[in-house]
C-alpha cells in the first residue's frame, strides 16, 4: 500500500467513526443537533476529497452521492428520520467496505456491487422526494461563481487528457492525436503526466499510463477540438476549457483529476493557463471547500512542498504561515515507530539493570549515586513510553452505540447503552484485541439478555432495557464489565444443556456450585440460544470470548441473577510489553513471576517438605496450600538446595505455591515472545533477557494456578 | 534491436544502442530485452543510450524509454540518452518531455 493510501485509510477510518457517532447524535436529537449534522457532512466531504486525491474514484463518487443527500438534510429539505439516518449509516458501512477493497484489505465481491446499486437507488429515491436532482445544485453554485466574475486572463484553450489503459491495445496512439492537435493551433505548452507510469519492471508495456495537460492557442472552436479526439472518445477522459474560463472551472478540473492538486496547479501555471495569483485564488476555493487533512497526507507523501504553498496563500491573505500547526494538539504516529520506541526503552531497562549490577560490585559511592538516579530516570522513561501506548476506552465503548441501535431496530427492543469509566486507559494493542470479544458480549446482552418490551412490562421492569459498559482499574488490572438488566441466565437450562451436550456427567452435576454452573457457558460447544438469530449465536460461543481474553493474559467471570440480569467481568492486564516481576531460580534456570500476582514468600525446610509426604502441600498459617515444584515441572538441572522457598501466588482469588531454590527479588522484565516453537509450552508466557544477558522465563501464573487446582481435585 | 557495448578500456560508460521500431508491436519483447540487458550490467556502470538508429516510435515506445530510465535510476544508477533519431526527437517534442528524454538533460 502506498503512503497516500495508508494515510487515507487511517484518516478515513477515524472520519467514518466520527460520522457514525454524529449520525447517532442526529438521530437521538431528532435532527435538532445541527452541529452533529454538520460534522457528519464534514466527515463525508473530507472522505470524498481525500479519496479523489489518492485516486479511489469509486469511493469519491459514492461519497459524493451521500454528501448530496446530507446537504439536503442540512438545508432542512430532508428530514432526519430513523429511516434516512439508517440509510446514511448503511452508506457509511458501505464506504468503509469500499475503502477496504480499494486498499486491498478485502476482496471485491458481487455483493458489494449489488449493495452499492441498492444504496444509490435508495439515496436517489430519498432525494427525489425532496429537492431536485443534484446536477442542479452544482449548476447553482457555478452560477454564483459567475456572479463574482473571476475569470482567468489566459487567451489559450486548456485541454486535459487522461487516456484509458487500453487505448494502445485498441490501436490508438496518443502521440498521433497530439501531433494532429498541433495542426489546428499552436501548442503553447504541453505537460505529459508521468505520475502513473511505473518502472520498466513493473510495467505492462501495452497499457497506456499517460495523461496530458495542454495549452493551445487556436482559432478553432470547442467542437473542432473535440473532433480531434473523436476516435479515442471511448478511451479517454477529456476536459476542454475555453480561453478566459471562470476560475471555478479550473477548480473543478483540478478537483476531478487523479493527480495531486497542487502539482496540477503548478503545471497549469507553467503552461500559462492560470497566473500565480489566479492559482492562489483557485487553491483557496479548493481549500475552503475541503478539509486541511488532505494537505497533510500530501505532505506525508512528499509530493507537495507545503511551505511553498503556504507562502503563496499567505501572500494573498496576509495569514501567518504555520498557524495550522499550532491548532493541532495531537499528531499521528505510526504504531511501528511506537513499538520501536518501546523496544528501545525495553533494551534500556535491561542495560540499566546490568549497569546497576556492575556498579554494585565496584562499590564506588559516586558511581552508585549516579547509577541510582539514572535508574530512576529510566523508570520514568519507561512509564512515559508505556503511557504513549495507552488509549482511553471511550472510543471503543462509543462504537457499541451503533451495535445496540441496530439490534433495537432489528428486534424492536428498546435498549439504552450506558458507559461508565470511558476515561480508563488501556494499552493500544489490548484495545484492538478486546474489541471483538466485547462486541460479542454486548450483542449477547442485547440479543439474549434484554427481553422484548412486553415481556419486560409484564415482569414489572421498565420497558427500556439498559446495558452498562463499565471500566475501572483494580490492583494493576483493568476490569471491563458488560452488565444488562435482562432476564439473566437460567441455571437450570444451563445445567440441562451441559448434560445434553455431554459437557458434564450426571453424577457430578449435583455437586456443582452456582458459579461453576454459570462457568459452563464458557465451555467449547455451548450455546444457550434456543434459536440461532442474526445478531448472535452464529456458532461462535462464549468459549471463543474466553479464549481470546485468556490469550491476552486476562480472565473472564460471569455473575447472573435470574430475572435481574447478567454481568460479565473481563479482567485484563494494563499492558503486555513490560512487567514488574519477581525473579526466582531453580538450579541454573531463572524464572520471572509477574509481581502483581505474588502474595508472599515462605521458607520450606527439608523437614516441612518431608512432613507433606510428597503430596506437595504446605501448611500456610493453618490452611492448606498446594504447591508446584518448578524443578519437577520444567525438569530443571542443578543441585537441589537444602532450604527451598515457596512463592505464594494468587490469580482470580485462588492461591498456589511455587517451589523454588532461590529468591532474587524484584526485577523489571521486558516481555519477549517465545516465538512459534515454544508457543505451546505450558506454564510459560514469555521470556526476558536479564541484565547479565541470561534468559529468564516468565511464568504463566494463571495456567499454573489452574494446574495446582486440578492436582488438588485429584 | 538492443545492442550493448561495454567500454573498451574497462572504464567509462556502457553504450546501449536501440534500433528499428520502438512501437507497440513487439514492445513486450523490447521490455524483456531491456530488463535483461540492464540487469546484466555490472554494478553501477554509467549507461549512455543511443537512439539514432530508431526508425519510428509511438506512445508505447516512449513509455518504455521513460520506464527504462526509471528502472536504472531507481536503483541509483546513471543513465542518459545521448543521441536521438528524427522520430524519437519529434516524439520528445510532441510530448514536451525534453526534460526527461532530452539529450544530456537527465
Interface residues (C-beta under 8 A of the other chain):
Chain A: X168 X169 X173 X174 X175 X176 X178 X179 X182 X189 X190 X191 X192 X194 X197 X198 X199 X200 X201 X203 X205 X206 X208 X209 X210 X212
Chain B: X24 X27 X28 X30 X31 X34 X35 X38 X57 X58 X59 X60 X62 X63 X64 X66 X67 X68 X70 X71 X74 X91 X94 X95 X96 X97 X100
